[in-house]
Amino acid sequence: MEGATSCRPGQYNRLMQPMYEPGDLAAMDPLVLMKNLDHVRMTSRRLSYILQQQVHLYTPTANELRDRIDSYVEAERQIEAEMARRQLRS
C-alpha cells in the first residue's frame, strides 16, 4: 500500500487535499502567513466548538464538520512548517 496516495509525509490525514500549495506558502509575505495561521486556528476552534455544542447532529453532518476541522488543522500544520522553515515566530 506504500505510495498509494500522493500526499506528503507528516500530513494529518493522508487522503486530504492540502489547503495551501507549498509554492504559495513559500511566496507569502510573513505578515500574511501569520494572519492565515490565526485564521485557520480560529476557524478550526470555532468548528470544534460547534461540533461539541451540537452532539445531536445527524452523523453525516457531524462527519462533515470533522472533515472541515481536519482540513483546517492540516492547514495550520502547513503554515507552521513554512514558518519554521523561515524561522519565523508567531
C-alpha positions in Angstrom: 0.0 0.0 0.0 3.0 2.3 0.3 2.8 5.1 -2.3 -1.0 4.6 -2.7 -1.6 8.3 -2.1 0.2 11.3 -3.4 0.3 13.1 0.0 3.5 14.2 1.6 4.7 12.6 4.8 3.6 14.4 8.0 0.1 15.3 6.8 -2.6 15.0 9.4 -4.9 13.0 7.1 -3.1 11.4 4.2 -6.2 11.3 2.0 -6.9 15.0 2.4 -6.0 17.6 -0.2 -3.8 20.3 1.3 -5.4 23.7 1.7 -2.3 25.5 0.5 0.2 24.6 -2.2 3.8 24.6 -0.9 4.8 27.2 -3.5 2.0 29.5 -2.5 3.1 29.3 1.2 6.7 29.9 0.3 5.7 33.1 -1.7 3.5 34.6 1.1 4.7 37.6 2.9 5.5 36.8 6.6 2.6 39.0 7.8 0.1 37.3 5.5 1.4 33.9 6.7 0.8 34.8 10.3 -2.6 36.2 9.6 -3.5 33.0 7.7 -2.3 31.0 10.7 -4.5 33.0 13.0 -7.5 32.5 10.7 -7.1 28.7 10.4 -6.6 28.4 14.2 -9.7 30.4 14.9 -11.8 28.6 12.3 -10.8 25.1 13.5 -11.6 26.0 17.1 -14.9 27.6 16.1 -15.9 24.5 14.2 -14.8 22.3 17.1 -17.0 24.3 19.4 -19.9 24.0 17.1 -19.4 20.2 16.9 -19.3 20.0 20.7 -22.4 22.0 21.2 -24.4 20.1 18.6 -23.6 16.5 19.5 -27.2 15.7 18.4 -26.2 16.3 14.8 -27.1 13.7 12.2 -24.0 11.5 11.8 -23.1 12.6 8.2 -23.3 16.3 9.2 -21.1 15.6 12.2 -18.6 13.8 10.0 -18.6 16.7 7.5 -17.8 19.1 10.4 -15.0 16.8 11.5 -13.6 16.7 7.9 -13.7 20.5 7.8 -11.9 20.7 11.2 -9.3 18.2 9.9 -8.6 20.4 6.8 -8.1 23.5 9.0 -5.8 21.5 11.3 -3.8 20.4 8.3 -3.6 24.0 7.0 -2.3 25.1 10.4 0.4 22.4 10.3 1.4 23.5 6.7 1.7 27.1 7.8 3.6 26.3 10.9 6.0 24.2 8.9 6.6 27.1 6.5 7.1 29.5 9.4 9.6 27.0 10.9 11.4 26.8 7.6 11.7 30.6 7.5 12.5 30.6 11.3 9.5 33.0 11.9 7.7 33.1 15.3 4.0 33.9 15.7 
